[in-house]
Amino acid sequence: MSRLDVVIDLETMSTLPNAAIVSIGAVAVRDRVPVGEFYVRVQLETALDVGCAVDGDTMEWWMRQDVDARQEVDGSQEAGSLYQALTDLEAWLEETAAGDRFLVWGKGPSFECTILTSAYRAFRRDAPWFFRNERCMRTLLDLYPEAGDLPFEGIQHHALHDARHEAAQLIMALTLHESRPAA
């Protein structure tokens, strides 16, 4: 059985655990090779309808971001419901994993996985991964800072572009880890 890692990035309208999700990006990596991508925009209203949070500081932060990034989350592009986005993410994960165990990587220990779990719970559903398989990119990049220096390609704060970048960082960090001499 080969290793499958899934890097997930969210764009949200809050930093709280129940933040309103406005886009989801994910990249699957099998044995240090990207093997699939997922991207969806979410209608903000559908997140608000189930009690997801928006905060003024995050909204102000978005106003200072590049116009290309803002257009992905401002409602001007085609987007679906939060329920459908979560359903599609789950289906993509099941198809991509094909029954294999997989690790889910988020940028922080209390951001992507926590917010997605909260969103699934808002619909009385469980997150489609085992909680013990959650991993933190920030911790990995602290251990392998060279991977954090990779140049960014694409639009920063675009969920898929960020997930692609983080997947490249993950691949580099895992490669560095495996090349270290045994202690």
Buried (B, 14 or more C-beta within 10 A) or exposed (E): EEEBBBBBBBBBBBBBBBBBBBBBBBBBBBEBEBBBBBBBBBBBEBBBBBEBBBBEEBEEEBEEBEEEBBBBBBEEEEBBBBBBBBBBBBEBBEEBBEEEEBBBBBBEBEBBBBBBBBBBBBEEBEBBBEEEBBBBBEEBBEEBEEBBEBEEEEBEBBBBBBBBBBBBBBBBBBEBEEEEEEE
